[in-house]
Amino acid sequence: MKKFILALILITLAQSAFALDVVYPKSKTVTINANSTFFIGSSDPKKKLTINGQPVEIHPSGGFAYVVPLSVGGNNFNIKSGNEQLNFTITRPEIRPQNSTASTQNFKEYDNMRYAVIKNENTPLRSTPVNDGINRISHLQKNIPVIIDGEQGNFYRVILGSNKTGWIDKSNINLAENGSSLAELKGYDYIDTNEFYIFVFHLNQMTPYELVENDPFLIKIFNIADQPENTYIMKLPLAKSPKPAKINGYSARFSGTDLIVKVRKPILVDNSKPLRGLKIAIDAGHGGNEIGAIGCLRDNEKDLNLDFAKHLEQELKKRGAEVFMTRTTDTTISLRDRVEKANDENSFIFISLHGNALPDGQDPNKISGSSIYYYYPQAKPLADSILTKMISELGMNNDKVHQRSFAVVRNTNALSILIEIGYLINPSDNAKMRNKDFQKATAKAISDGIESYLTN
């Protein structure tokens, strides 16, 4: 494997002459509020490179990354490579003491319950009054009525049955003069299709709900009359198997006052060709006016993402998968449109491809490798399987599987993951990621990881 990676690097060394190029910081005069930053760029490996007289290691590809400490005030840096030199001034703002008298935001409980309706489509219902993190209970449609009993900061507290509450940002709420405290569940219909278990719950009005990825998999419909704790709970079906049951995608949405819940059935896998007929959406991250990260060698992330996506498309199709690309050219596409396009194609798996970067204060020479992000637990086994193959087949550092609240992985219709193939601001990773053979090998490793997930 080491010989393979070395060969990739040597191919990248076809360039023989380099001009000194600093990619980051993006301006020669900049303000950075951190105790350190880094210079990212490229230079001729045959020439000595220094920053303020200190030697800087240059990767054989020409890329370099060098960390510098920042003092409060102005910091001047001189970068030299042969006869070339560049000067930068980086200002670190003075650290101002926090106002100790600032009051914390306390919960204000109302004397009486108030009625409201959801103002915006796909509004997050959260478990805590924070617009960040792994705290989403569900996403609610416009015009769903809610009951609120208090507020904290920018959030209203929402009643969910008789023993649970949630939080909704005030910007997503319209207060109403009146409403109904409880909804009525009149019954449900069950529809069995080739791909889905479908449940249609007949209600007299819309109301908040939650799908819970536990064992068993549950639907909870809140604020229902004549139910224990005013919450209707149903166990949703998963295949009975000696192996742990897999959740392979689901959705819930109101049509009128009917709540329609769809749970994807387990798929039948042909071990000789596991991907045959499988619908997979590939999302090349960024695009158009969204460049993404910029590599040491000035590669735009959006372009490399598309290169990787096209190789993955070819590899998956070769194995029999039905592949849908969210973009095939350098175009700008919103995060919501990427997910909606994949769902319109009824994709079983959604994979968003990216290149990674780091904020100021960290060292891009010490952090490298491949990582995969997911939000809902149903996608973690797929992420684990793919990353295992990427590490073993590509020789990349294991930057681990992480749970994060990224927009494209909050899609439950498909098993949704985001792959950070490598760090574009790490010279070694950047050299690999721009190499066509490495791109093809990455496509193979991801495809192998999907097959391993399906057959184990």
C-alpha positions as CSV (number, residue, x, y, z in Angstrom):
1,M,0.0,0.0,0.0
2,K,2.8,2.4,0.8
3,K,4.4,1.7,-2.6
4,F,1.0,2.6,-4.2
5,I,0.7,5.9,-2.4
6,L,4.4,6.7,-3.2
7,A,3.6,6.1,-6.9
8,L,0.7,8.5,-6.7
9,I,2.9,11.2,-5.2
10,L,5.6,10.7,-7.8
11,I,3.1,11.1,-10.6
12,T,2.1,14.4,-9.1
13,L,5.7,15.6,-9.2
14,A,5.5,16.0,-13.0
15,Q,5.7,19.7,-12.4
16,S,9.3,21.0,-12.5
17,A,8.9,24.7,-11.8
18,F,6.9,26.5,-9.1
19,A,6.2,30.1,-8.3
20,L,5.8,30.9,-4.7
21,D,2.0,30.9,-4.0
22,V,0.3,31.4,-0.7
23,V,-3.3,30.2,-0.7
24,Y,-4.1,31.0,2.9
25,P,-4.3,33.6,4.4
26,K,-6.2,34.9,1.4
27,S,-5.0,38.5,1.9
28,K,-1.6,40.0,2.7
29,T,-3.3,42.1,5.4
30,V,-5.8,40.2,7.5
31,T,-7.3,40.0,11.0
32,I,-7.4,36.6,12.6
33,N,-8.8,36.1,16.1
34,A,-6.9,33.0,17.2
35,N,-3.7,32.2,19.0
36,S,-2.2,30.7,15.9
37,T,-2.8,30.4,12.2
38,F,-1.1,28.7,9.2
39,F,0.3,29.5,5.8
40,I,-0.9,27.2,3.1
41,G,0.5,27.2,-0.4
42,S,3.1,25.8,-2.8
43,S,6.7,26.5,-3.7
44,D,9.5,24.9,-5.7
45,P,10.8,21.8,-3.7
46,K,14.3,22.4,-5.0
47,K,14.5,25.8,-3.4
48,K,14.8,26.7,0.3
49,L,11.5,28.1,1.8
50,T,11.5,30.1,4.9
51,I,9.0,32.1,7.0
52,N,10.6,34.8,9.1
53,G,13.9,32.9,8.6
54,Q,12.6,29.6,9.8
55,P,12.9,26.7,7.3
56,V,9.6,25.3,6.0
57,E,9.3,21.7,4.9
58,I,8.0,21.4,1.3
59,H,6.1,18.2,0.2
60,P,7.5,16.6,-3.0
61,S,4.3,17.9,-4.7
62,G,5.3,21.4,-3.9
63,G,2.6,21.9,-1.3
64,F,3.4,23.3,2.2
65,A,1.6,24.1,5.4
66,Y,3.3,26.0,8.2
67,V,1.8,27.0,11.6
68,V,2.7,30.4,13.2
69,P,1.8,31.7,16.6
70,L,0.0,35.1,16.8
71,S,0.5,37.7,19.4
72,V,-2.1,40.3,20.2
73,G,-1.7,43.2,17.8
74,G,0.2,43.2,14.5
75,N,2.3,40.2,13.4
76,N,4.6,40.5,10.4
77,F,5.7,37.6,8.3
78,N,8.2,37.4,5.5
79,I,8.1,34.4,3.2
80,K,11.1,33.6,0.9
81,S,11.7,31.1,-1.8
82,G,14.8,31.6,-3.8
83,N,14.6,35.2,-5.2
84,E,10.8,35.4,-4.5
85,Q,9.4,36.8,-1.3
86,L,6.0,37.8,0.0
87,N,5.1,39.9,3.1
88,F,2.0,39.4,5.3
89,T,0.6,41.4,8.2
90,I,-1.8,39.5,10.5
91,T,-3.6,41.4,13.3
92,R,-4.9,39.5,16.3
93,P,-7.5,41.6,18.1
94,E,-7.1,42.4,21.8
95,I,-9.0,40.0,24.0
96,R,-11.7,41.9,25.8
97,P,-12.9,40.6,29.2
98,Q,-16.4,39.2,29.3
99,N,-19.1,41.3,30.9
100,S,-19.6,39.5,34.2
101,T,-22.8,41.3,34.9
102,A,-24.5,40.0,31.7
103,S,-27.6,38.1,32.7
104,T,-28.2,34.6,31.5
105,Q,-31.4,33.7,29.6
106,N,-33.9,32.2,32.0
107,F,-37.0,30.2,31.2
108,K,-40.2,32.3,31.5
109,E,-43.3,30.1,32.1
110,Y,-46.6,31.5,30.9
111,D,-49.6,31.7,33.3
112,N,-51.7,30.1,30.5
113,M,-50.9,28.0,27.5
114,R,-50.8,29.8,24.2
115,Y,-51.6,28.6,20.7
116,A,-49.4,29.0,17.7
117,V,-48.8,27.5,14.2
118,I,-45.6,26.6,12.4
119,K,-44.6,29.5,10.0
120,N,-41.9,27.9,7.9
121,E,-41.6,24.6,6.0
122,N,-39.3,21.9,7.6
123,T,-39.0,23.7,10.9
124,P,-36.8,22.0,13.5
125,L,-38.4,20.8,16.7
126,R,-35.5,20.6,19.1
127,S,-34.9,18.9,22.5
128,T,-32.9,21.9,23.8
129,P,-33.2,25.7,23.1
130,V,-30.1,25.8,21.0
131,N,-29.8,26.3,17.2
132,D,-27.0,23.7,16.9
133,G,-26.0,20.2,17.6
134,I,-27.7,16.8,17.7
135,N,-30.9,18.0,19.2
136,R,-33.6,17.7,16.5
137,I,-36.7,15.8,17.5
138,S,-38.3,16.1,14.1
139,H,-38.9,18.6,11.2
140,L,-42.4,20.0,11.1
141,Q,-44.4,21.3,8.1
142,K,-45.9,24.7,7.7
143,N,-49.2,25.3,9.4
144,I,-48.9,22.5,12.0
145,P,-50.5,23.8,15.2
146,V,-48.5,23.7,18.4
147,I,-49.1,24.6,22.1
148,I,-46.5,26.7,23.9
149,D,-46.2,27.2,27.7
150,G,-43.2,29.5,27.9
151,E,-40.1,30.9,26.3
152,Q,-36.3,31.1,26.8
153,G,-34.2,33.5,24.7
154,N,-35.1,33.1,21.1
155,F,-37.2,29.9,21.7
156,Y,-40.7,28.9,22.6
157,R,-41.2,25.8,24.6
158,V,-43.6,23.4,23.0
159,I,-45.9,20.9,24.7
160,L,-45.5,17.3,23.5
161,G,-48.0,15.2,25.4
162,S,-48.3,15.4,29.1
163,N,-44.7,14.6,30.1
164,K,-42.4,16.0,27.3
165,T,-41.5,19.3,25.8
166,G,-39.5,20.6,22.9
167,W,-38.3,23.9,21.6
168,I,-38.9,25.9,18.4
169,D,-37.1,29.1,17.3
170,K,-39.5,32.0,17.6
171,S,-38.7,33.0,13.9
172,N,-40.5,29.8,12.9
173,I,-43.7,30.5,14.9
174,N,-46.8,32.5,14.4
175,L,-48.9,33.1,17.5
176,A,-52.6,32.4,17.2
177,E,-55.5,33.8,19.3
178,N,-57.1,30.4,19.7
179,G,-56.7,26.7,19.0
180,S,-57.3,23.1,20.2
181,S,-55.2,21.6,22.9
182,L,-55.6,18.0,21.7
183,A,-56.1,16.2,18.4
184,E,-58.2,13.1,17.8
185,L,-56.8,10.0,16.2
186,K,-59.6,8.3,14.3
187,G,-57.7,5.3,13.2
188,Y,-55.1,4.3,10.6
189,D,-54.7,2.3,7.4
190,Y,-51.9,0.0,6.5
191,I,-50.6,-0.2,2.9
192,D,-48.1,-2.9,1.9
193,T,-46.1,-2.1,-1.3
194,N,-43.0,-3.8,-2.8
195,E,-40.7,-1.2,-1.2
196,F,-42.4,0.3,1.8
197,Y,-44.6,-0.3,4.8
198,I,-47.0,2.6,4.7
199,F,-49.2,3.8,7.6
200,V,-51.8,6.5,7.2
201,F,-52.9,7.9,10.5
202,H,-56.3,9.7,10.3
203,L,-56.4,12.8,12.5
204,N,-58.8,15.7,12.8
205,Q,-55.9,18.2,12.8
206,M,-52.2,18.2,12.3
207,T,-50.0,17.8,15.4
208,P,-46.3,17.3,16.2
209,Y,-44.8,13.9,16.0
210,E,-41.5,12.0,16.3
211,L,-39.9,8.9,14.7
212,V,-37.5,7.2,17.2
213,E,-34.7,5.0,15.9
214,N,-34.6,2.7,18.8
215,D,-35.3,-1.0,19.1
216,P,-38.2,-1.1,18.5
217,F,-38.5,1.6,15.9
218,L,-41.4,3.9,17.0
219,I,-43.7,6.6,15.8
220,K,-44.9,9.0,18.5
221,I,-47.8,11.3,17.8
222,F,-48.1,14.0,20.4
223,N,-51.1,15.8,22.0
224,I,-53.6,13.1,21.2
225,A,-56.8,12.8,23.3
226,D,-57.7,9.5,25.0
227,Q,-54.1,8.2,24.9
228,P,-51.7,7.6,27.8
229,E,-49.8,10.8,28.5
230,N,-51.6,12.2,25.5
231,T,-49.1,10.5,23.2
232,Y,-50.0,7.8,20.7
233,I,-47.1,5.3,20.2
234,M,-46.8,2.5,17.6
235,K,-44.0,0.1,17.0
236,L,-43.0,0.2,13.3
237,P,-42.0,-3.0,11.5
238,L,-38.5,-4.2,10.8
239,A,-37.5,-7.5,9.4
240,K,-37.0,-10.3,12.0
241,S,-33.5,-11.7,11.6
242,P,-30.8,-13.3,13.7
243,K,-28.7,-10.2,12.8
244,P,-29.6,-6.7,14.3
245,A,-32.4,-5.2,12.3
246,K,-31.4,-2.4,9.9
247,I,-33.4,0.7,9.3
248,N,-33.0,1.6,5.6
249,G,-34.9,4.9,5.3
250,Y,-38.2,6.4,6.3
251,S,-40.3,9.5,6.0
252,A,-43.3,11.1,7.6
253,R,-45.5,13.9,6.3
254,F,-49.0,15.3,6.6
255,S,-51.3,15.2,3.6
256,G,-54.2,17.3,4.8
257,T,-54.7,16.0,8.3
258,D,-53.5,12.5,7.5
259,L,-50.0,11.7,8.7
260,I,-48.4,9.3,6.2
261,V,-45.4,7.3,7.5
262,K,-43.3,5.3,5.1
263,V,-40.7,2.8,6.2
264,R,-38.5,1.2,3.6
265,K,-38.6,-2.6,3.6
266,P,-35.4,-4.6,3.9
267,I,-33.9,-5.2,0.5
268,L,-33.1,-8.6,-0.9
269,V,-29.4,-8.7,-1.7
270,D,-27.8,-10.9,-4.3
271,N,-24.4,-11.6,-2.7
272,S,-22.9,-12.2,-6.2
273,K,-23.8,-8.7,-7.2
274,P,-25.1,-6.7,-4.2
275,L,-25.5,-3.4,-5.9
276,R,-27.7,-4.6,-8.7
277,G,-30.7,-2.3,-9.0
278,L,-29.8,-0.3,-5.9
279,K,-30.6,3.4,-6.2
280,I,-27.7,5.6,-5.1
281,A,-27.5,9.4,-5.2
282,I,-24.0,10.9,-5.5
283,D,-23.7,14.6,-4.4
284,A,-20.5,16.4,-5.5
285,G,-20.3,19.0,-2.7
286,H,-20.3,22.8,-3.5
287,G,-20.2,23.9,-7.1
288,G,-20.8,27.1,-9.0
289,N,-20.1,30.2,-6.8
290,E,-19.5,27.9,-3.8
291,I,-15.9,27.0,-4.2
292,G,-15.4,25.2,-0.9
293,A,-11.9,24.7,0.5
294,I,-8.8,25.5,-1.5
295,G,-5.9,23.1,-1.5
296,C,-2.2,23.8,-1.0
297,L,-1.8,23.4,-4.7
298,R,-4.7,25.8,-5.3
299,D,-7.2,23.0,-6.2
300,N,-10.8,24.1,-5.7
301,E,-12.7,21.6,-3.6
302,K,-15.8,21.9,-5.8
303,D,-13.8,20.6,-8.8
304,L,-12.2,17.7,-7.0
305,N,-15.5,16.8,-5.5
306,L,-17.0,16.5,-9.0
307,D,-14.0,14.4,-10.2
308,F,-14.5,12.0,-7.3
309,A,-18.2,11.9,-8.0
310,K,-17.8,11.0,-11.6
311,H,-15.4,8.1,-10.9
312,L,-17.8,6.8,-8.2
313,E,-20.7,7.0,-10.6
314,Q,-18.8,4.9,-13.1
315,E,-17.7,2.3,-10.5
316,L,-21.2,2.0,-9.0
317,K,-22.8,1.6,-12.5
318,K,-20.3,-1.0,-13.4
319,R,-21.5,-3.0,-10.4
320,G,-25.2,-2.7,-11.4
321,A,-26.4,0.3,-9.3
322,E,-28.8,2.9,-10.6
323,V,-26.9,6.1,-10.0
324,F,-28.3,9.7,-9.7
325,M,-25.9,12.7,-9.6
326,T,-27.1,15.9,-7.9
327,R,-24.8,17.8,-10.3
328,T,-22.7,16.8,-13.3
329,T,-21.3,20.3,-14.1
330,D,-20.0,23.3,-12.2
331,T,-23.3,24.6,-11.0
332,T,-24.7,26.1,-7.8
333,I,-27.3,23.9,-6.1
334,S,-28.9,24.6,-2.7
335,L,-28.5,22.0,0.1
336,R,-32.3,21.5,0.2
337,D,-32.4,20.9,-3.6
338,R,-29.7,18.3,-3.4
339,V,-31.7,16.3,-0.8
340,E,-35.0,16.8,-2.6
341,K,-33.5,15.6,-5.9
342,A,-32.2,12.5,-4.3
343,N,-35.6,11.8,-2.6
344,D,-37.4,12.4,-5.9
345,E,-35.4,9.6,-7.3
346,N,-36.3,7.4,-4.3
347,S,-32.6,6.9,-3.6
348,F,-31.7,4.2,-1.1
349,I,-28.3,5.7,-0.3
350,F,-27.2,9.4,-0.4
351,I,-23.5,10.1,-0.5
352,S,-22.1,13.7,-0.4
353,L,-18.4,14.0,-1.3
354,H,-16.1,16.7,0.1
355,G,-12.6,17.7,0.9
356,N,-11.8,18.9,4.4
357,A,-10.2,21.9,5.9
358,L,-9.4,23.3,9.4
359,P,-10.0,26.5,11.3
360,D,-7.2,28.8,12.6
361,G,-5.6,27.5,15.7
362,Q,-5.1,24.0,14.4
363,D,-2.2,22.3,12.6
364,P,-2.9,21.0,9.1
365,N,0.4,19.0,9.2
366,K,-0.8,16.9,12.2
367,I,-4.4,16.4,11.1
368,S,-5.1,14.3,8.0
369,G,-7.1,11.5,6.5
370,S,-10.6,10.4,5.7
371,S,-13.7,10.9,7.8
372,I,-17.4,10.2,7.4
373,Y,-20.3,12.2,8.9
374,Y,-23.9,11.0,9.6
375,Y,-26.8,12.4,11.6
376,Y,-29.4,9.7,12.1
377,P,-28.3,6.4,13.7
378,Q,-29.7,4.4,10.7
379,A,-26.7,5.6,8.6
380,K,-23.9,4.9,11.0
381,P,-23.3,1.2,10.0
382,L,-23.0,2.3,6.4
383,A,-20.5,5.0,7.4
384,D,-18.5,2.5,9.4
385,S,-18.3,0.0,6.6
386,I,-17.2,2.6,4.0
387,L,-14.6,4.2,6.2
388,T,-13.1,0.8,7.0
389,K,-12.6,0.1,3.3
390,M,-11.2,3.5,2.6
391,I,-8.6,3.2,5.4
392,S,-7.5,-0.3,4.4
393,E,-7.5,0.2,0.6
394,L,-6.2,3.7,0.3
395,G,-3.8,3.9,3.2
396,M,-5.5,7.1,4.5
397,N,-5.3,8.1,8.1
398,N,-8.4,7.2,10.1
399,D,-10.1,10.5,10.9
400,K,-13.1,8.5,12.2
401,V,-16.9,8.5,11.8
402,H,-18.7,11.4,13.4
403,Q,-22.3,12.4,14.2
404,R,-22.9,16.0,13.1
405,S,-25.9,18.1,12.1
406,F,-25.1,18.8,8.5
407,A,-28.1,19.6,6.2
408,V,-27.5,16.9,3.6
409,V,-27.2,14.1,6.2
410,R,-30.4,15.1,8.0
411,N,-32.3,13.2,5.2
412,T,-34.1,10.2,6.5
413,N,-35.6,8.9,3.2
414,A,-32.2,7.5,2.3
415,L,-29.1,6.3,4.3
416,S,-27.4,9.7,4.2
417,I,-23.7,10.3,4.8
418,L,-21.1,12.9,4.0
419,I,-17.5,11.7,3.1
420,E,-14.5,14.0,3.7
421,I,-12.1,12.2,1.5
422,G,-9.0,14.0,2.8
423,Y,-7.7,17.4,4.0
424,L,-7.0,19.7,1.1
425,I,-4.9,21.9,3.3
426,N,-2.7,18.9,4.3
427,P,0.1,18.7,1.7
428,S,0.1,14.9,1.5
429,D,-3.6,14.5,1.3
430,N,-3.9,17.3,-1.3
431,A,-1.3,15.5,-3.5
432,K,-3.3,12.3,-3.3
433,M,-6.7,13.8,-3.9
434,R,-5.7,15.5,-7.2
435,N,-4.3,12.3,-8.6
436,K,-6.7,10.4,-11.0
437,D,-5.5,7.0,-10.0
438,F,-6.2,7.8,-6.3
439,Q,-9.7,9.1,-7.3
440,K,-10.5,5.8,-9.1
441,A,-9.2,3.8,-6.1
442,T,-11.4,5.9,-3.8
443,A,-14.4,5.1,-5.9
444,K,-13.6,1.4,-5.6
445,A,-13.1,1.6,-1.8
446,I,-16.5,3.4,-1.3
447,S,-18.2,0.9,-3.5
448,D,-16.6,-2.0,-1.6
449,G,-17.8,-0.4,1.6
450,I,-21.4,-0.3,0.4
451,E,-21.3,-3.9,-0.7
452,S,-19.8,-4.9,2.7
453,Y,-22.7,-3.1,4.4
454,L,-25.3,-4.8,2.3
455,T,-23.9,-8.4,2.7
456,N,-23.0,-8.3,6.4
